[in-house]
Amino acid sequence: MRVLVAAYLLSVSMFAAAASKPDTAATQGIVRREDLEIVDCLLPGQVRQLGNMTYLTPRRPTHTTASDCRIRGGEYVAYDRADLKSALGVWLQAAQGGDPEAQTNVAEIYERGLGGPPNYGEAVLWYQKAADQKYARALFNLGTLYEQGIGVEQDKLKALNLYRQAWGLPEDSVMYQSAARDEQEALRSELEKQLAEKNVQLQLLQHQLEGLEKQLTSRPPQTATNTNPAPKPDATTPDAKAEIEALKKWIGQLESERAASNSRLASLPQLRTPKAIASMPTISAQADVRSVGNLNFGRYYALIIGNQHYQIIESLATPVNDAERTARVLRDKYGFTVQVLEDSSDVGMLKALNDLNDVLKPDDNLLIYYAGHGARLQTPFDVAGYWLPINSEAPPKDTFWVPNEQITAHLARLAAKRILVVADSCYAGLLSTDPSYLFAGGGGYTKEYIAYKLPKRARLLISSGGDQPVLDSGGGANSVFAVAFAGELETNQGILAAPELFRRIAKRVEAGAAQNKINQKPEFKSIKGAGHEVGDFFFVPKDLKP
């Protein structure tokens, strides 16, 4: 949804999400919607021969479509996939056996809290088991919990170090040292400020305590007389003694807090002197369209979805134009192989995502652009976001809605190393719960930066807004966001990383929305649970000049 129907769909948050059972109306032709959904599948063991002995290997867990799971003789829960026990049942045995991917999946299940509240303590334990084996996805996810202070005491320096390990950066790299030094300086400044405040408080309390104790030792107790029938409490009265005890207790608490702050300050790691990295010239020479020097960027694909003419709910004004303009610049200027879906159903959208498994290779790049209605449903434990196909019904009937969880599951399964999702819809920011994106880099991208990023998986999101409605118009034939996004790509002349693209468009979108009396702030995040390893996404123009 966009602002054009914001009032109509904003009421969605009043309803609790209900589990949708399979419906014959949710199918088209011979392809069923539920066949294309990603499930936790337990495949049968393999029959193997060792000499004259035949044996059966243990069952193997995997993420795949329901149809593929059935074809391969696998087992999955058909109608209660949001159940904690059934999801854990697929992965727990392998996780207990020490498999880091299974351990990370178990942690993600606990973190999501399927069918109940999240269990962050268990999530941290399982993430740590996989992180101890240097499993990148677990290192990254554990870092997000430390960054937010969820399930653990907040520690942004530790989060940064976990991100570094997930990325594969050496501890003495310039990039990590720079980011860590900035974070450490901010933390040191805050700790020193707290210590200064506690010292002042302690001085005042000590002075007050000394005064009361002096009264206690130097002033004789007062008694009632005819002229003074009700003497005021002094240092020898029960009230004064209670005040002294309270002051001592308060001072002891502050001294304990001061000691903890001093200990935390002293424990801040000594950052190493960054190892010098040989400087390389700015990338400018043109080799192959998808290669620059010795940097191989792989092949580029784009799935562009523009849902505008809805069958039941109110239609929109610009998604088809937005999709066509985006497809044109990606194809003509950046050499993407583009597939465009205009006015797609839920089955069409999920099938297009699933079919990419037959196309994409491990070194490929994929950009998914979605323009259309978006919605949200408030559950007892969370807020769920959705993309709305053209056959969507009005809320709260979510039978045909495409949930963010399914989009994320497809992204995790795709082989492409680098995937960027660009979502121009209401509540688009709900596709990711990641708090932020660190190591965003500066305006210039050196070969060192790109060489570090290229080997790492990337699952990134640029959304036109967060958990809020967004404009469907405001840019002539396009939305405010589409004008900024496509416009920056059209005028760009060099290798452009996703963080820099986001920086360029964010202010344009905010300014354009403000002119239309709308507060709209784009967001840039990694997509948690989709296999992100702190990689990046790069746009490389076809006509890049040396």
ROVEXNU-655116 format. One record per residue: residue in three letters; x, z, y of N, C-alpha, C, CB in turn. Coordinates in steps of 0.2 Angstrom, whole numbers, plus 5000, padded with zeros to 4 digits. Glycine has a CB too. Layout:
N
AlaXZYXZYXZYXZY/...
END
This chain:
546
Met500450004994500050005000500450005006499550065000/Arg500249975011500549975018500050005023500849905020/Val500250005029499750045034499150005035500150045041/Leu499049945033498449915033497849945030498449835031/Val498049975024497550015020497750085019497449985013/Ala498150115024498450185023497850235022498850205029/Ala497350225027496850275026496450275020496350265032/Tyr496350215017496050205011496350235005495950135009/Leu497050235005497450254999497750325000497950204997/Leu497750355006498050415007497650475003498050435015/Ser497050465002496650514998496850514991495950494998/Val497350474989497650484982497850544980498150424981/Ser498250574985498550644984498050694983499050664990/Met497450684983496950734982496750744975496350724986/Phe496950694971496750694964497350704960496550624962/Ala497250734954497850754949497850694945497750814945/Ala498550674943498650614939498350624932499350594939/Ala497950584929497750594922498050544918496950584922/Ala498150554911498550514907498050454905498750554900/Ser498250394906497850334904497950314897498050284909/Lys497450304893497450284886497450214886496850314882/Pro497650184881497650104880496950084881497950084874/Asp496850024885496249994886496349924885496050014894/Thr495849894882495849824880495849784887495249794876/Ala495549814892495549774899496249774902495149804904/Ala496749814899497449814902497849764898497749884901/Thr497549714895497949664892497849594894497849664884/Gln498249554894498149484896498449434890498549464903/Gly497949394888498249354882498449394876498749304885/Ile498949374873499249404868499749464869499549354863/Val499949464876500449514878500049574880500849484883/Arg500149634877499849694879500349734884499649734873/Arg500049764889500349814893500749864890499849844898/Glu500449894885500849954882501449924878500449994877/Asp501449864876502049834872502649834876501849764869/Leu502549824883503149814887503349884890502949774893/Glu503049934889503250004892503850024888502750054892/Ile504350054891504950084888504750154885505550094893/Val504950164879504850224875505450254872504250214869/Asp505350324870505950354867505850334859505950434868/Cys506250294857506150264850506650294845506150184850/Leu506450314839506850344834506850284828506650404831/Leu507450254828507550194823507750224817508050144826/Pro507550194811507750214805508450204804507350174799/Gly508750244799509450244797509650174794509650304793/Gln510250164794510450094791510750114783511050064795/Val510550064779510850074772511550044772510350034767/Arg512050084770512750054770513050064763513150094775/Gln513450024761513850024755514550044756513849954751/Leu514750094752515450124752515650124745515550194756/Gly516050074743516250064736515650054732516650124734/Asn515550094727514950094722514450134725515150104715/Met514550164731514050214733513650184739514350284735/Thr512950194738512550174743512250234747511950124740/Tyr512250234754511950294757511550264763512550334759/Leu511150314766510750304772511050344778510050314771/Thr511150304783511450344789510850384793511750294794/Pro511050424797510450464801510050414805510750524805/Arg509450434807509050394811509350394818508350424812/Arg509250344822509650334828509150334834510050264828/Pro509250374839508750364845508950314850508750434849/Thr508550284853508650234858508050224863508850164855/His508250194869507650174874507550104873507850194881/Thr506950084872506750014871506050004872506949984864/Thr505749944872505049934873504649954866504849864874/Ala504049974867503649994861503549934856502950014864/Ser503549874859503549814854504149814850503349754858/Asp504749814853505349814850505449874845505949814855/Cys505249924847505249984842504849974836505050054846/Arg504249944837503849934831504249884826503149914833/Ile504449824829504749774826505349794822504949714831/Arg505749844825506349864821506149924817506849884826/Gly505549944815505349994811505450064814505749984805/Gly505450064820505550134823504950174824505850124830/Glu505050234826504550284827504450304834504550344822/Tyr503950314837503850334844503150364845503950284850/Val503050404850502350434851501950394855502450504855/Ala501450364853501050314856500650334862500550284851/Tyr500350394862499850404867499950474871499150414864/Asp500550504870500750564873501450564875500550624869/Arg501650514878502350504880502650554885502550434882/Ala502150584889502350634894502350704891501950624900/Asp502550704885502550774881503250794880502150764875/Leu503450854882504150874881504350884874504250944885/Lys503950904870504250914863504350844859503750954859/Ser503850804861503950734857504550694860503350694858/Ala504650704866505250664869505850694867505250674877/Leu505950764867506550804864506650784857506450874865/Gly506050774853506150764846506550704844505450764843/Val506550654849506950594848507650604849506650534852/Trp507850644854508550644856508950704854508550644863/Leu508550764852508850824851509450834846508350884850/Gln509250804840509750804834510350774836509450774828/Ala510350714839510950674841511350714847510850604844/Ala510950744851511250784856511650844853510750814862/Gln511350884849511650934846512250914842511150974841/Gly512250854839512850824836513450804840512650764832/Gly513250814847513850804852513850734855514450804848/Asp513350694854513250624857513150634865512750584854/Pro513550614869513550624876512950594879514150604880/Glu512750534877512150494880511550534878512150424877/Ala511450554872510850594870510850664873510950614862/Gln511450694875511450754878511150744885512150784879/Thr511350694888511150674895510450664895511550614898/Asn510150624890509450614890509050674889509250564884/Val509250724885508950784884508950824891509350824879/Ala509450824895509550854901509050824906510250854904/Glu508950754906508550724910507750744909508650644910/Ile507650744902506950764900506750834903506950764892/Tyr507250884902507150954905507050954912507750994903/Glu507450904916507450904923506750874925508050864926/Arg506550824922505850794924505350844922505750734920/Gly505350884917504850934915504250904912504650974921/Leu504350854907503750824905503250864902503950774899/Gly502650854905502050894903502050974905501950894896/Gly502550994909502551054912503051064917502751104906/Pro503251124920503751124925504451114923503751204928/Pro504851084927505551074925505951134923505951034931/Asn506351124918506751184916507551164918506751194908/Tyr507651184925508351164927508951194924508351174935/Gly508751254922509351294918509551254912509151364916/Glu509051234908509251194902509551124904508651184897/Ala509251094909509551034911510351044913509151004917/Val510451094916511151104918511651114912511251164923/Leu511351154907511751164901511951094897511351214897/Trp511451054897511550994893511950944897510850964891/Tyr511850944904512250894908512950914907512050904915/Gln513050984907513751004907514150994900513751084908/Lys513750994895514050974888514250904888513450984883/Ala513850854891514050784892514550774897513450744893/Ala514550814903515050804908515750824905514850844914/Asp515750874901516350904898516750844894516250964893/Gln516350794892516550734888516650674893516050714882/Lys516650694899516850644905516250584904517550614904/Tyr515650604902515150554902514850544910514550574898/Ala514950484912514850464919514150484922515050394921/Arg513650464918512950484920512850554921512450444916/Ala513050594916512950664916513350694922513250694910/Leu513950674923514350694929513950684936515050664929/Phe513750624936513350614942512750654943513150534943/Asn512350654938511650694938511850774939511250684932/Leu512350794936512550864937512750874945513050884933/Gly513050824947513250834954512650834959513650774956/Thr512150794957511550804962511250874962511050744960/Leu511250904956510950974956511351024960510950994948/Tyr512051014959512451054963512351044971513251054961/Glu512250984973512250964980511550994983512150884980/Gln511050994978510451024981510351104980509850984978/Gly510751124975510651194973510051204969510651244979/Ile509951164964509451164959509651184952509051094959/Gly509451244950509751264943510451294944509751204939/Val510751294949511451314950511451334958511951264948/Glu511951374959512151394966512351334970512651454967/Gln512051324975512251254979513051254981511851254986/Asp513351204979514051194980514251124981514451224974/Lys514251104988514351034989515051004988514151014996/Leu515451044988516151024986516251014979516651084988/Lys515851054975515851044967515450974966515551104964/Ala514950964970514550904969514950844970513950904973/Leu515350854976515750794978516350784972516150804984/Asn516550834969517050824964516750794958517450894962/Leu516150814956515850784950515650704952515150824949/Tyr515450694958515350624959516050584959515050614967/Arg516550614961517250584960517350564953517750624963/Gln517250614949517450604942516950554939517350664938/Ala516350554941515850504938516050434940515150514941/Trp516350424946516550364949517250344946516650364957/Gly517650394944518250374941518850374946518250304937/Leu518750404952519250404957519750464955518950424964/Pro520450444956520950504955520850554961521650474955/Glu521050614959520950664964521350654970521150734961/Asp521850624970522250614976522150544979523050614974/Ser521550514978521450454981521250464988520850414977/Val521350414993521250425000520450435001521450365004/Met520050394997519350394998519050464996519050344994/Tyr519250494991518950564989519250614994519150574982/Gln519850614995520250664999519850665006520950655000/Ser519750605009519450605015518750635015519350535018/Ala518350615010517650645010517650725008517250605004/Ala518150745004518150815002518450855008518650824996/Arg518850825012519150865018518550875023519750825021/Asp518150825024517650835029517150885026517250765029/Glu516950885020516550935017516851005017516350915010/Gln517451005016517851075016517851105023518551065013/Glu517951055028518051085034517351105037518251025039/Ala516851075035516151095037516051165033515651045035/Leu516151175027516051235023516551295026516251225016/Arg517151275028517551325030517351355037518251295031/Ser517051305041516851325048516251365047516651265052/Glu515751355042515151395041515351465039514751365036/Leu515851465034516051535031516351575037516551525026/Glu516851545041517151585046516651605051517651535050/Lys516151565053515551585057515251645054515051535059/Gln515051645048514751705045515151765045514551685037/Leu515851755044516251815044516351845051516951795042/Ala516351805056516351825063515751865064516451775068/Glu515151845062514551875063514451945060513951835061/Lys514751945054514752005050515252055053514951995042/Asn515752035055516252085058515952115064516852045060/Val515552075068515252105074514752155072514952055079/Gln514352135067513852185065514152245062513352145059/Leu514652245058514952305055515252345061515552285051/Gln515552315066515852355071515252395075516152315077/Leu514752365076514152405079513852455075513552355081/Leu513752445069513552495064514052545063513352455057/Gln514652535063515152585062515152635068515852555061/His515052605074515052645080514452685080515052595086/Gln513852665078513252705078513352755073512652655076/Leu513652745067513752795062514152845064513952765055/Glu514752835067515152885070514852925075515852845073/Gly514452895079514052945084513652995081513652895089/Leu513252965075512853015072513153065068512352975067/Glu513753045065514153095061514453145066514653065057/Lys514653125072514953175076514453225079515253135083/Gln513853205080513253255081513153305076512653215083/Leu513253275070513153315064513653375064513153275058/Thr514253365065514753415065514853455071515453375063/Ser514653435077514853465083514253505086515053425088/Arg513653485084513053515088512653555083512553455090/Pro512553625085512153665081511453645081512253745084/Pro511153665075510453645074509953685079510153665067/Gln509453655082508953675086508353715083508753625091/Thr508153765086507553795083506953795088507753865080/Ala506453805085505853815090505853875094505153805086/Thr505653875100505553935104504953925108506253935109/Asn504853985112504153975116504253925121504054045120/Thr504853905124504953855129505053785126505453875134/Asn505253785119505353725116505053725109506153715115/Pro504353725109504053735102504153675097503253735103/Ala504353615099504453555095505053525097503753515095/Pro505653545094506253515096506353445093506853555094/Lys506653405097506753335095507253335089507053285101/Pro507153285084507653285079508353265081507453225074/Asp508853305078509553285080509853275073509853355083/Ala510553275074510953255068510953295062511653245070/Thr510653355063510553405057509853395054510753475059/Thr509453365057508753355054508753305048508253335059/Pro508253315044508153265038508153195041507553285034/Asp507753175046507753115049508353085051507253105055/Ala508853125054509453095056509853085050509853155060/Lys509853135045510253125039510053055035510153185034/Ala509353045035509152985032509352925035508352985031/Glu509452925042509652865046510452855044509552885053/Ile510752915043511552905042511552875035511852975042/Glu511152895030511252865023511052785024510752905019/Ala510552775028510352705028510852665031509652695032/Leu511152685036511752655040512352645035511952695046/Lys512452695031513052685026512852635021513152755022/Lys512252635019512052585014512052515017511252595011/Trp511852505023511852435026512552415027511452445033/Ile512952465029513752445030514052425024514152505033/Gly513852455018514152435012513852365009513852485006/Gln513252355011512952285009513352235013512252285011/Leu513452245020513852195024514552185022513752215031/Glu514852245020515552235018515552195011515852305017/Ser515052205007515052165001514952095002514552194996/Glu514552075007514452005009515051975012513852005013/Arg515352015016515951995019516551985014516252045025/Ala516552025009517052015004516951955000517152074999/Ala516251934999516151874995516251814999515351874994/Ser516151815006516351765010517051755011516051775017/Asn517451805011518151795011518451765005518451865012/Ser518151794999518351764992518151694992517951804987/Arg517551674994517351604994517851554999516651594996/Leu518051585004518451555009519151545006518551595016/Ala519451595002520051594999520051544993520251664997/Ser519551534990519451494984519451424986518951514980/Leu519351404992519251334994519951294991519151325001/Pro519851244987520451214984520851184990520251154980/Gln521551184988522051154993522051074991522751184992/Leu521851034996521750964994522450934994521350935000/Arg522550894990523250864989523350814995523350824982/Thr523950794996524150745001523950674998524850745003/Pro523550635001523350574998523950524996522850535002/Lys523850504990524350454988524250394991524350444980/Ala524850364994524850304998524550244993525450285001/Ile524150204996523950144992524150084996523150144991/Ala524450044993524749984996524149945000525049934991/Ser524249935006523749905011523649835008523949905018/Met523049805009522949735007522549705013522549735000/Pro522649645014522249615019521549615018522549545020/Thr521149605024520449605023520249535019520149595030/Ile519749545015519549495011519249435015519049515005/Ser519549375014519349315018519449255014519749315025/Ala519949245010520049185007519449175002520749185003/Gln519249105002518749084997519049054991518249035000/Ala518849084985518949054979518349024976519349114974/Asp518149054970517449034967516949074971517449054960/Val516349044971515749074975515749154972515149044973/Arg515849164966515649234964516349274963515349234957/Ser516949244965517549274965517949274971517949254959/Val518249324973518649324979519349354977518349364985/Gly519849314977520549334974520449354967520749394978/Asn520649414965520649434958520049484957521249474957/Leu519549484962518949514961518349474958518749554968/Asn518149494953517649454949516949484951517749444942/Phe516549464954515849494956515349474951515649474963/Gly515449434946514949414941514349364944514649474939/Arg513849354940513349314942512749354946513049284936/Tyr512349314950511849354954511149324952512049334961/Tyr510749374951510049354949509549394954509849364942/Ala508949374955508449404959507749394957508549384967/Leu507449454956506749454954506349474961506549494948/Ile505949424963505649444970504849444968505749384975/Ile504549494970503849514969503449514976503749574964/Gly502949474977502549484983501849484981502749424988/Asn501549544982500849554980500449564986500749624975/Gln500049514988499649514994498949514993499849454998/His498649464989497949454988497649494982497849374987/Tyr497449554984497249604978496449584976497249674981/Gln496349594970495649574967495149624969495749574960/Ile495349694970494849744971494949784977494849794965/Ile495549804978495749844984495849794990496349894983/Glu495949824996496049775002496749745001496049815008/Ser496649675003497249635003497749655009497149565003/Leu498349625009498849635014498949575018499549665011/Ala499449575023499549515027500149475026499449535034/Thr500649515024501349475024501749475018501749515029/Pro501549505012502049505006502249445004501749545001/Val501849395004502049325001502549295006501449275000/Asn502449295012502949275017503649315016502649275024/Asp503549375015504149415015504549395008503949495014/Ala504149385003504549364997504849294997504049364991/Glu504549255000504749185001505349185006504249135004/Arg505349225011505949225016506549255012505749265022/Thr506449315009506949345005507249295000506749405002/Ala506849264996507049224991507449164993506449194987/Arg507249134999507649085002508349105004507249055008/Val508449155008509049175010509549195004509049235015/Leu509249224999509649244993509849184989509249294988/Arg509449134989509649074985510049034989508949034983/Asp509949014995510248964999510948995002509848945005/Lys510949055004511549085007512049115002511449125013/Tyr511749154997512149194993512149174985511849264993/Gly511849114984511949084977511549124972512649074976/Phe511049164973510649194968510249144964510249244971/Thr510149154958509649124954509049164954509849114946/Val508449134957507949174960507349164955507749164967/Gln506949214954506249204951505749244956506249244944/Val505249204958504749234962504149244959504649184969/Leu503849304959503149314957502749334963503149384952/Glu502249284964501749294969501049324966501649234973/Asp500849374969500149404967500149414959499549354969/Ser500549464957500749474950500249534947501449484948/Ser500049524941499749584937500249634935499249554932/Asp499949684932500449734929500849704923500049794927/Val500449674919500849634913501349584916500349604909/Gly501149554921501649504923502249534926501349454929/Met502249584930502749624933503249654927502549674937/Leu502949694922503349724917503649674913502849764913/Lys503249614911503549564907504149534910503049504905/Ala504149514917504649494920505349534920504549474928/Leu505149604921505749654920506049644913505549724922/Asn505549644908505849654901506149584899505249664897/Asp505949524902506249464900506949464903505849404903/Leu507149504908507849494910508349524905507849544917/Asn508149554900508549574895508849524891508249624890/Asp508549464891508849404888509249364892508249364885/Val509349384899509749344903510349374906509249324909/Leu510249444907510849474911511349494906510549534914/Lys511949494908512549514905512849574908513049454904/Pro513349604905513649664908513949664915514149694903/Asp514249604917514549594923514049564928515149554922/Asp513449564927512949524932512749574937512449494928/Asn512449544942512049584947511349564947512449564954/Leu510949604949510149594949509949634956509849624943/Leu509549594960509149624965508449614964509349584972/Ile508049664964507349664963507049684970507149724958/Tyr506649634973506249644979505549654978506449584984/Tyr505249704980504549714979504149724986504349774975/Ala503649684987503249694993502549694991503449634999/Gly502149744993501449754991501249824992501449734984/His500649844989500449904990500849954986499649904987/Gly500850014988501150074984500650134985501850094987/Ala500750174980500250234980500650294977499650214975/Arg500350354978500650414975500050454972500950454981/Leu500250494967499750544964500050604963499450514957/Gln499650664965499950724965499750754958499650774971/Thr500250774954500150814948500250884949500650784943/Pro500050924944500150994945500951014946499951034939/Phe501450974944502150994944502550944949502450994937/Asp502250884951502650834954502250784958503050804949/Val502550744961502250684965502450624961502350684972/Ala502050584959502250524956502050464960501850514949/Gly502550414960502450354964502350294960503050344969/Tyr502050244963501850184959501850114963501050184957/Trp502050064960501949994963501249964960502549944961/Leu500849934965500149914963500149844962499649934968/Pro500049814956499949744954499249724957499949734947/Ile499049664957498449634961497849654957498549564962/Asn497949674951497349694947497149774947497349674940/Ser497549804952497449874953496749894955497949904958/Glu496449954952495849984955496050034960495450014949/Ala495450054963495550104969495750174966494950104973/Pro496150214969496250274967495650324965496750314972/Pro495650364960496250384956496350344950496150454955/Lys495950284949496050244943496650214943495450194943/Asp497150244939497850214939497950174933498350274939/Thr497450144929497550114923498050054923496950084920/Phe498050014929498449964929499049974934498049904932/Trp499150024937499650044941500350044937499550104945/Val500850024940501550024937501950084940501949954939/Pro502050134936502350194938503050194939502250254933/Asn503350224944504050224945504450244939504250274951/Glu504250284935504550304929504750244924504150364925/Gln504250204924504350144919504850094923503650104918/Ile504750084929505250044933505950074932505150044940/Thr506050134932506750164931506950154924506750244933/Ala506550164919506650154912506950084911506050174908/His506650034914506849964913507549954916506349914916/Leu507649984922508249974925508850004921508250014932/Ala508650064918509150094913509350054907508950164911/Arg508850014905508949974899509349904900508349964896/Leu509249884906509549814908510349814908509349794915/Ala510649764905511349764904511749754911511549704900/Ala511449724916511749714922512149774925511249684928/Lys512749764927513149824930512849844936513849804930/Arg512649794941512449814947511749794949512949784953/Ile511349844950510649824952510449864958510149854946/Leu510149824963509849844969509149834969510249814975/Val508749884970508049884971507849884979507649934967/Val507549834981507249844988506549844988507549774993/Ala506249894990505549904990505249914997505349974986/Asp504749874998504449875005503649885003504449805009/Ser503549955003502849975001502750045003502649964993/Cys502150075004502050145005502350184999501350155006/Tyr502650245001502850294996503450264992502350314992/Ala503750214995504350174991504850224989504550114994/Gly505050274993505550314992505450364986505650364998/Leu504850364984504750404978505050374971504050414977/Leu505350314972505650284966506250324964505850214967/Ser506550364969507150404967507150474970507850364970/Thr507350524966507350594968508050614970507050634963/Asp508550564970509250584972509250604979509650524971/Pro509550654981509550684988509850644993509850754988/Ser510450604991510750564996511250514992511250615000/Tyr511650484996512150434994512850454997511950364994/Leu513250484993513950494996514450434994514250554993/Phe515050444997515550384997515250324999515750374990/Ala514850325005514550265007515050215010513950285012/Gly515550235012516050195015515950185022516050125011/Gly516450145025516350135033516150055034516950145036/Gly516250035040516049965041516449915038516049955048/Gly517049925036517549875033517649895026518149875037/Tyr517649845022517749855015518349825012517049825011/Thr518849865010519449835008519449825001520049895009/Lys519949784998519949774991520049834987520549724990/Glu520349884989520349944986519649974985520849994989/Tyr519249974990518550004989518149964984518250004996/Ile518149894985517849854981518049854973517849784983/Ala518749864973519049864966518749934962519749864966/Tyr518749984966518550044963517750044961518550104968/Lys517350014965516650004964516449964959516349984971/Leu516749904959516549844954516449874947516949794954/Pro516949914944516849924937516249974935517449954934/Lys516050004941515550064940514850034940515650114945/Arg514350064936513650044936513350064942513250074930/Ala512950024945512550044951511850034950512849994957/Arg511450084952510750074952510450104959510350114946/Leu510350064964510250084971509650064973510850054975/Leu509350104978508750084981508750084989508150144979/Ile508550034992508350034999507650024999508749975002/Ser507350075002506550075003506450075010506250145000/Ser505850045012505650035019505450095022505049985019/Gly505250155018505050215020505150265015504350215023/Gly505050325016505050385011504350395008505350445014/Asp504150455007503550475005503050475010503550545002/Gln502850405012502450395018502250325018502850415025/Pro501650315022501450245023501950205027500750235026/Val501950135027502350095031501950035033502950065027/Leu502250005038501949945041501949885037502249925048/Asp501349855037501249785033501349725038500549785030/Ser501449745044501549685049502049705054500849665053/Gly502049685061502449705066503049665067502649775064/Gly503149615062503649565063503449495063504149575058/Gly502849475066502649405066502349395059503149355068/Ala502549345056502349325049502649375044502549255047/Asn503049415046503349465041503249535043504149455040/Ser503349585038503349655040503949675044503349695033/Val503949725047504549755051505149755047504349825055/Phe505049785041505649795036505849725034505449835030/Ala505449675032505649615030506049575035505049575027/Val505849585041506249545047506949575047505849555053/Ala507049645047507649675047508049655041507649745048/Phe507849665035508149655029508449575029507749665023/Ala507949535029508149465028508549435034507549415028/Gly508449465040508749445046509549465046508449475052/Glu509649525043510349545043510749505037510449615041/Leu510349485032510749445027510849375030510249435021/Glu510349345034510449285037511049275041509749265040/Thr511149325045511649325050512349355048511449365056/Asn512349385042512949415039513449355038512849455033/Gln514149365039514649315038515149335032514949305044/Gly515149395030515649425025515349455020516149465029/Ile515849485015515549525010515249585013516149545005/Leu514649595010514249655013513949695008513549625017/Ala514149765008513949815003513349845005514549865002/Ala512949865000512249895001512249945006511949914995/Pro512749995006512650045012512750025019513250095010/Glu513149975020513249945026512649905028513849895027/Leu512349865023511649835025511149885027511449795018/Phe511149935023510649985025510750015032510650045020/Arg511350025034511450055041511250005046512250065042/Arg511349935044511149885049510449885050511449825047/Ile510049885045509349875045508949945048509049855039/Ala509250005046508850065047508550065054509250125045/Lys509050065059508850075066508350015068509450075071/Arg508449955066508049905068507349915065508249835065/Val507249945059506549955057506250015061506649975049/Glu506650065062506350125066506150105073506950185066/Ala506550065076506350045083505749995082506950005086/Gly505749945078505149905077504549945075505249855072/Ala504549995071503950035069503750075075504150075063/Ala504250105079504050145085503650105090504650175088/Gln503750035091503449995095502649985093503749925096/Asn502549995086501849995084501550065083501849955077/Lys501850115086501650185086501650215079500950185088/Ile502150195075502250215068502950245067502150165063/Asn502950305064503650335062503850315055503550415063/Gln504250265055504450235048505250235048504250165048/Lys505450275043506250285042506450255035506450355043/Pro506750205035507050175028507450235025507350115029/Glu507550225018507950275014508450235010507550325010/Phe509050265009509550235004509750284999510150205008/Lys509650274993509750324988510050284981509150364986/Ser510350324977510450304970509850314966511150334967/Ile509750284961509150294957509250334951508850224954/Lys509150394951509250444946508950434940509150514949/Gly509250434934508950424928508950354925508250444928/Ala509250314929509350234928510050214926509150194933/Gly510450264925511150254923511650244929511150194919/His511550264935511950254940512650294939511650274947/Glu513150254941513850284941514250284947514250254935/Val513850284953514150284959514550214961514650344960/Gly514250164958514450094959514150074966514250044954/Asp514150004967513949984973513649914972514449974979/Phe513349884977513049814976513349774982512249814976/Phe513649714981513949674986513649604986514649664984/Phe513449584993513249514994513849474996512749515000/Val513949414993514549374994514249304996514949374988/Pro514349285002514049225004514449165001514149215012/Lys514049114999514349054996514849015000513749004994/Asp514749015007515248985011515749025014514848945017/Leu515849085011516349125014517049095015516549185009/Lys517249095021517849065024518449105023517849035031/Pro519049075021519649105020519849145027520249065019/
END
